[in-house]
Amino acid sequence: MSHFFAYLSRMKFIQRWGLMRNVRQENIQEHSLQTAMIAHNLALIRNKKFGGSVNPERAALLAVYHEASEVITGDLAMPIKYFNPEIKKAYKDIERVASGRLLSMLPDELKSDYESLLFQSQEEEELWKIVKAADKICAYLKCIEELKAGNLEFSKAEKSIKKDLDKLDLPEVKYFIEHFVPSFHLTLDELN
């Protein structure tokens, strides 16, 4: 018997943005879906607009599992996670242990198929850059949605995350922000 998918089904109970007041709660399961959709799009943009040759489907799959270890660790707020280098390293170690525990739940014949989904590898470094960029875009979109709903709690985070996105040396991110993000500022009536 394998507990792997029973654990992953608990992603819906892990809330993001735990230190902030939210107009609408967001869990890591829905966040992972949005990250996967955006990572897929970023990979397509890289290939079609900027001469890349990455696998969009693989980028999406990596994004689906990018928060999986949090079913064991929970979501640690960014100000804590990145407070100092020691805490950041300790949390990365905790994430690796949690990913190892998830991997150990799988039948032996499936472990090699999931190892690269739960652990980042050098061979897929470019795809992981895309996933991390998609993750950051999702955080930015969450800030926009909260601000649009009148929640000023997210105003500093929105500015900080936008600055981080602008620093990324990924033209596909700039393209995504230019072509897709403005719609998130609109109402449903304006979208129609």
Rosetta silent file (secondary structure, phi, psi, omega in degrees, C-alpha in Angstrom):
SEQUENCE: MSHFFAYLSRMKFIQRWGLMRNVRQENIQEHSLQTAMIAHNLALIRNKKFGGSVNPERAALLAVYHEASEVITGDLAMPIKYFNPEIKKAYKDIERVASGRLLSMLPDELKSDYESLLFQSQEEEELWKIVKAADKICAYLKCIEELKAGNLEFSKAEKSIKKDLDKLDLPEVKYFIEHFVPSFHLTLDELN
SCORE:     score description
SCORE:     0.000 S_00000001
   1 L     0.000  135.197 -179.724    0.000    0.000    0.000 S_00000001
   2 L  -114.670  131.771  178.874    1.301    3.465   -0.962 S_00000001
   3 L   -92.732    2.360 -172.378    0.359    6.662    0.874 S_00000001
   4 H   -52.838  -55.995 -175.727    1.874    8.914   -1.820 S_00000001
   5 H   -75.258  -25.592  174.166   -1.340   10.181   -3.420 S_00000001
   6 H   -65.512  -39.278  175.742   -3.207   10.306   -0.123 S_00000001
   7 H   -66.061  -46.893 -178.666   -0.514   12.716    1.079 S_00000001
   8 H   -61.712  -30.662  179.315   -0.624   14.748   -2.146 S_00000001
   9 H   -65.379  -16.504  179.422   -4.403   15.045   -1.837 S_00000001
  10 H   -82.316   -0.582  176.694   -3.751   17.030    1.338 S_00000001
  11 H   -57.374  -30.017 -178.622   -2.231   19.859   -0.722 S_00000001
  12 H   -68.237  -13.933 -179.884   -5.683   21.451   -0.644 S_00000001
  13 H   -95.853   -8.329 -178.024   -5.337   21.925    3.134 S_00000001
  14 L   -92.299  109.141 -177.483   -2.001   23.800    3.031 S_00000001
  15 E   -85.653  141.014  175.456   -2.776   27.522    2.918 S_00000001
  16 L   -92.564  166.035  174.806   -0.384   30.035    1.375 S_00000001
  17 L    59.582   42.299 -173.036    0.314   33.565    2.603 S_00000001
  18 L   -62.177  -25.508 -178.582   -0.156   32.479    6.222 S_00000001
  19 L   -91.133   -1.950 -174.971    1.152   35.691    7.799 S_00000001
  20 L  -116.865  147.590  174.287   -1.052   37.959    5.718 S_00000001
  21 L   -72.491  128.259 -178.086   -4.745   38.792    5.820 S_00000001
  22 L  -114.085  136.295  170.636   -6.295   37.373    2.653 S_00000001
  23 L   -68.620  -40.770  177.569   -9.545   38.395    0.992 S_00000001
  24 L  -133.292  124.950  178.308   -9.529   34.891   -0.521 S_00000001
  25 L   -65.552  151.017  177.967   -7.474   32.005    0.825 S_00000001
  26 L  -132.183  130.073  177.586   -5.198   30.160   -1.602 S_00000001
  27 E  -104.723  166.619 -174.694   -3.965   26.599   -1.095 S_00000001
  28 H   -72.128  -19.171  177.266   -0.906   24.961   -2.618 S_00000001
  29 H   -70.770  -49.012  179.037   -2.986   22.628   -4.780 S_00000001
  30 H   -68.806  -35.329  176.521   -4.676   25.446   -6.690 S_00000001
  31 H   -61.475  -41.150 -178.855   -1.419   27.413   -6.692 S_00000001
  32 H   -65.236  -36.331  176.704    0.390   24.452   -8.266 S_00000001
  33 H   -64.652  -47.295  179.557   -2.179   24.251  -11.065 S_00000001
  34 H   -62.590  -40.955  178.296   -1.818   27.950  -11.852 S_00000001
  35 H   -61.956  -40.874  179.221    1.981   27.643  -11.712 S_00000001
  36 H   -63.531  -43.742  179.793    1.837   24.673  -14.098 S_00000001
  37 H   -63.078  -41.576 -178.431   -0.316   26.573  -16.605 S_00000001
  38 H   -73.596  -38.994  177.196    1.993   29.595  -16.513 S_00000001
  39 H   -61.204  -41.975  176.982    5.195   27.495  -16.654 S_00000001
  40 H   -58.591  -46.403 -179.771    3.794   25.740  -19.728 S_00000001
  41 H   -65.024  -42.208  178.887    3.064   29.109  -21.323 S_00000001
  42 H   -60.534  -40.447  178.557    6.495   30.526  -20.449 S_00000001
  43 H   -65.873  -41.220  176.742    8.155   27.525  -22.098 S_00000001
  44 H   -61.570  -44.220  179.377    6.002   27.959  -25.209 S_00000001
  45 H   -61.213  -44.998  179.456    6.875   31.663  -25.346 S_00000001
  46 H   -57.256  -45.881 -177.035   10.586   30.865  -24.986 S_00000001
  47 H   -69.161  -45.005 -172.328   10.392   28.364  -27.854 S_00000001
  48 H   -83.331  -30.988 -175.754    8.177   30.347  -30.226 S_00000001
  49 H  -105.434  -26.301 -170.296    9.395   33.911  -29.610 S_00000001
  50 H  -127.149   21.373  172.683   12.961   33.584  -28.342 S_00000001
  51 L    69.766   21.906 -179.838   14.457   30.544  -30.099 S_00000001
  52 L   -79.142  172.683  177.352   14.312   28.194  -27.130 S_00000001
  53 L  -145.548   49.951  178.203   14.003   24.429  -27.199 S_00000001
  54 L   -97.686  161.942 -177.437   12.570   23.485  -23.820 S_00000001
  55 L   -93.046  107.075 -178.010    9.765   20.989  -23.222 S_00000001
  56 H   -61.546  -37.919 -179.865    6.589   22.889  -22.216 S_00000001
  57 H   -66.134  -38.581  178.379    4.830   19.739  -20.987 S_00000001
  58 H   -67.530  -39.617  177.185    7.778   18.855  -18.756 S_00000001
  59 H   -59.286  -43.895  179.188    7.822   22.413  -17.361 S_00000001
  60 H   -63.339  -42.515 -178.635    4.133   22.053  -16.495 S_00000001
  61 H   -65.642  -42.195  176.580    4.693   18.672  -14.847 S_00000001
  62 H   -59.786  -40.171 -179.599    7.581   19.962  -12.726 S_00000001
  63 H   -66.573  -34.524  177.816    5.356   22.846  -11.638 S_00000001
  64 H   -56.820  -38.085 -175.394    2.559   20.464  -10.607 S_00000001
  65 L  -100.720    3.214 -171.443    4.921   18.909   -8.057 S_00000001
  66 L   -64.549  -21.350  179.064    7.005   21.972   -7.112 S_00000001
  67 L  -110.943    9.322 -172.878    5.250   22.416   -3.725 S_00000001
  68 L   -55.252  -38.089 -177.298    4.630   18.718   -2.995 S_00000001
  69 L   -62.496  -19.464 -178.642    7.001   18.590   -0.019 S_00000001
  70 H   -70.103  -11.659  173.411    4.795   21.133    1.767 S_00000001
  71 H   -68.059  -17.851  176.896    2.242   18.401    2.534 S_00000001
  72 H  -103.009  -41.607 -174.963    4.829   17.354    5.125 S_00000001
  73 H   -89.140  -22.942 -167.949    6.493   20.677    6.007 S_00000001
  74 L    78.497  174.696  179.787    3.579   23.070    5.627 S_00000001
  75 L   -95.351  120.205  176.874    4.082   26.423    3.923 S_00000001
  76 L   -94.518  127.797 -177.257    6.700   28.578    5.585 S_00000001
  77 L   -59.659  142.194 -176.585    6.158   32.290    4.970 S_00000001
  78 H   -56.140  -42.050  179.693    8.760   33.935    2.726 S_00000001
  79 H   -60.558  -28.075  177.686    9.921   36.509    5.297 S_00000001
  80 H   -82.794  -48.084 -176.648   10.807   33.614    7.599 S_00000001
  81 H   -55.957  -38.341 -176.163   12.124   31.233    4.921 S_00000001
  82 L  -111.119   23.354 -177.709   14.561   33.848    3.591 S_00000001
  83 L   -59.111  -44.324  175.942   15.239   35.706    6.858 S_00000001
  84 L  -154.283  166.167 -175.489   18.918   34.738    6.787 S_00000001
  85 H   -59.399  -34.226 -179.359   21.187   32.243    4.982 S_00000001
  86 H   -66.930  -43.734  178.700   21.137   29.728    7.837 S_00000001
  87 H   -66.214  -42.116  179.231   17.341   29.544    7.950 S_00000001
  88 H   -59.080  -46.771 -179.694   17.163   29.357    4.149 S_00000001
  89 H   -65.305  -43.410  179.599   19.650   26.455    4.074 S_00000001
  90 H   -61.198  -40.859  179.605   17.928   24.676    6.969 S_00000001
  91 H   -67.424  -39.095  176.103   14.562   24.969    5.224 S_00000001
  92 H   -60.471  -40.281  177.281   16.027   23.630    1.961 S_00000001
  93 H   -63.229  -42.221  178.479   17.355   20.662    3.963 S_00000001
  94 H   -62.835  -42.770  178.071   13.912   20.123    5.511 S_00000001
  95 H   -60.819  -40.971  178.889   12.313   20.251    2.039 S_00000001
  96 H   -63.383  -41.829  178.380   14.795   17.614    0.783 S_00000001
  97 H   -63.871  -43.570  179.448   13.975   15.327    3.705 S_00000001
  98 H   -63.428  -42.335  177.335   10.241   15.801    3.106 S_00000001
  99 H   -63.266  -39.212  176.782   10.655   15.067   -0.615 S_00000001
 100 H   -62.911  -38.513  177.949   12.640   11.960    0.287 S_00000001
 101 H   -65.253  -43.698  176.555    9.854   10.835    2.567 S_00000001
 102 H   -60.031  -46.028 -179.936    7.292   11.292   -0.208 S_00000001
 103 H   -59.273  -38.661 -178.707    9.514    9.392   -2.634 S_00000001
 104 H   -67.092  -16.613  179.864    9.860    6.537   -0.141 S_00000001
 105 L   -78.578  -15.286 -177.214    6.066    6.135   -0.151 S_00000001
 106 L   -83.004  151.540  171.349    6.054    5.067   -3.785 S_00000001
 107 L   -60.014  146.110 -176.043    6.411    1.472   -4.991 S_00000001
 108 H   -51.600  -38.786 -176.323   10.015    0.784   -6.004 S_00000001
 109 H   -69.455  -11.466  179.265    9.142    0.479   -9.696 S_00000001
 110 H  -107.365  -12.431 -174.064    7.837    4.093   -9.751 S_00000001
 111 H   -57.211  -43.381 -177.593   10.471    5.858   -7.644 S_00000001
 112 H   -65.554  -27.307  179.035   12.797    6.694  -10.526 S_00000001
 113 H   -74.007  -27.670 -177.211    9.896    8.309  -12.419 S_00000001
 114 H   -99.825  -16.350 -176.566    9.059   10.650   -9.539 S_00000001
 115 H   -57.071  -44.296 -178.281   12.537   11.431   -8.241 S_00000001
 116 H   -74.629  -12.590  175.452   13.134   14.179  -10.821 S_00000001
 117 H   -85.106  -27.199 -176.815    9.702   15.667  -10.034 S_00000001
 118 H   -97.999  -20.383 -178.893   10.444   15.930   -6.318 S_00000001
 119 L  -127.129  130.932  178.300   14.141   16.870   -6.526 S_00000001
 120 L   -71.853  139.972  178.926   15.642   19.532   -8.790 S_00000001
 121 L  -121.770  154.088  177.430   18.392   18.303  -11.085 S_00000001
 122 H   -61.104  -35.805 -177.392   21.170   20.101  -12.960 S_00000001
 123 H   -61.810  -27.583 -177.926   19.981   18.476  -16.202 S_00000001
 124 H  -112.200   28.134 -176.601   16.679   20.342  -15.954 S_00000001
 125 H   -57.114  -42.207 -179.883   18.045   23.629  -14.645 S_00000001
 126 H   -64.626  -39.690  177.645   16.478   25.669  -17.468 S_00000001
 127 H   -66.273  -39.728  179.197   13.064   24.133  -16.837 S_00000001
 128 H   -66.616  -32.506  174.486   13.358   24.794  -13.106 S_00000001
 129 H   -61.502  -40.553  178.725   14.178   28.467  -13.864 S_00000001
 130 H   -65.691  -43.559  179.256   10.919   28.617  -15.792 S_00000001
 131 H   -62.459  -44.354  179.263    9.003   26.952  -12.938 S_00000001
 132 H   -63.906  -37.760  177.034   10.491   29.375  -10.407 S_00000001
 133 H   -66.114  -42.036  177.862    9.594   32.311  -12.656 S_00000001
 134 H   -62.429  -40.058  178.160    6.037   30.975  -13.015 S_00000001
 135 H   -60.271  -43.397 -179.729    5.854   30.593   -9.226 S_00000001
 136 H   -69.155  -38.625  176.292    6.905   34.219   -8.793 S_00000001
 137 H   -60.724  -41.746  178.691    4.405   35.377  -11.437 S_00000001
 138 H   -61.171  -40.345  177.035    1.673   33.549   -9.503 S_00000001
 139 H   -62.807  -41.290  178.150    2.673   35.391   -6.329 S_00000001
 140 H   -62.741  -43.391  179.331    2.513   38.668   -8.263 S_00000001
 141 H   -64.839  -37.661  175.867   -0.941   37.800   -9.618 S_00000001
 142 H   -60.244  -43.488  178.429   -2.134   36.953   -6.101 S_00000001
 143 H   -61.093  -45.355  179.172   -1.003   40.409   -4.980 S_00000001
 144 H   -59.549  -45.587 -179.017   -2.849   42.062   -7.876 S_00000001
 145 H   -63.025  -41.821  178.639   -6.030   40.128   -7.063 S_00000001
 146 H   -66.086  -43.730  178.339   -5.848   41.029   -3.375 S_00000001
 147 H   -63.496  -40.241  179.061   -5.175   44.702   -4.132 S_00000001
 148 H   -62.062  -29.978  178.551   -8.027   44.753   -6.636 S_00000001
 149 L   -85.639    4.693  176.318  -10.283   43.483   -3.837 S_00000001
 150 L    91.040    8.812 -178.550   -9.169   46.397   -1.650 S_00000001
 151 L   -91.073   98.015 -178.493   -6.690   44.493    0.524 S_00000001
 152 H   -72.809   -7.339  176.788   -3.745   46.856    0.986 S_00000001
 153 H   -54.399  -27.325 -174.542   -1.937   44.170    3.010 S_00000001
 154 H   -97.111    5.330 -174.188   -0.419   43.036   -0.309 S_00000001
 155 H   -66.665  -43.258  179.929    0.828   46.424   -1.553 S_00000001
 156 H   -69.011  -41.809  178.884    4.436   46.060   -0.385 S_00000001
 157 H   -61.038  -41.263 -179.511    4.628   42.430   -1.551 S_00000001
 158 H   -59.789  -45.417 -179.801    3.304   43.445   -4.996 S_00000001
 159 H   -66.169  -42.869 -178.767    6.037   46.055   -5.437 S_00000001
 160 H   -65.660  -43.978 -179.321    8.770   43.749   -4.156 S_00000001
 161 H   -68.147  -39.605  178.132    7.723   40.796   -6.316 S_00000001
 162 H   -61.905  -40.199  177.968    7.385   42.999   -9.415 S_00000001
 163 H   -62.323  -42.759  177.359   10.923   44.267   -8.810 S_00000001
 164 H   -62.110  -41.767  179.080   12.155   40.642   -8.562 S_00000001
 165 H   -64.449  -40.318  179.910   10.364   39.750  -11.802 S_00000001
 166 H   -64.409  -27.148  179.966   11.898   42.743  -13.582 S_00000001
 167 H   -78.756  -19.146 -177.800   15.367   41.538  -12.540 S_00000001
 168 L   -65.069  136.418  179.169   14.904   38.100  -14.101 S_00000001
 169 L   -93.103   55.794 -178.966   16.911   37.623  -17.268 S_00000001
 170 L  -129.984  104.324 -177.382   14.092   35.714  -18.954 S_00000001
 171 H   -60.940  -26.450  178.564   12.498   37.455  -21.949 S_00000001
 172 H   -65.743  -30.170  177.023    9.523   35.098  -21.757 S_00000001
 173 H   -68.302  -46.321  178.022    8.664   36.567  -18.343 S_00000001
 174 H   -60.813  -41.251  178.055    8.672   40.115  -19.723 S_00000001
 175 H   -61.438  -46.608 -179.830    6.508   38.935  -22.637 S_00000001
 176 H   -59.961  -46.773 -178.690    4.046   37.236  -20.252 S_00000001
 177 H   -61.789  -41.411 -179.204    3.811   40.322  -18.040 S_00000001
 178 H   -68.809  -40.025 -172.290    3.253   42.578  -21.041 S_00000001
 179 H   -95.177  -26.760 -173.315    0.670   40.374  -22.779 S_00000001
 180 L  -114.742  -32.606 -174.308   -1.205   38.568  -20.007 S_00000001
 181 H   -67.456  -37.507 -178.530   -0.900   40.434  -16.700 S_00000001
 182 H   -54.077  -31.838  179.785   -2.868   43.594  -17.637 S_00000001
 183 H   -63.115  -26.182 -179.597   -6.051   41.507  -17.869 S_00000001
 184 H   -70.472  -13.625  177.093   -5.772   40.675  -14.175 S_00000001
 185 H   -86.749   -7.388 -174.331   -6.473   44.340  -13.393 S_00000001
 186 L   -94.437  157.861  173.074   -9.841   44.193  -15.174 S_00000001
 187 L   -82.903  168.743  177.619  -13.291   43.295  -13.912 S_00000001
 188 H   -59.834  -41.726  178.547  -15.256   40.421  -15.446 S_00000001
 189 H   -61.057  -39.146  179.043  -17.394   42.918  -17.361 S_00000001
 190 H   -69.601  -32.036  177.132  -14.245   44.542  -18.765 S_00000001
 191 H   -68.508  -30.257  179.603  -12.899   41.131  -19.808 S_00000001
 192 L   -83.535    0.000    0.000  -16.115   40.526  -21.757 S_00000001
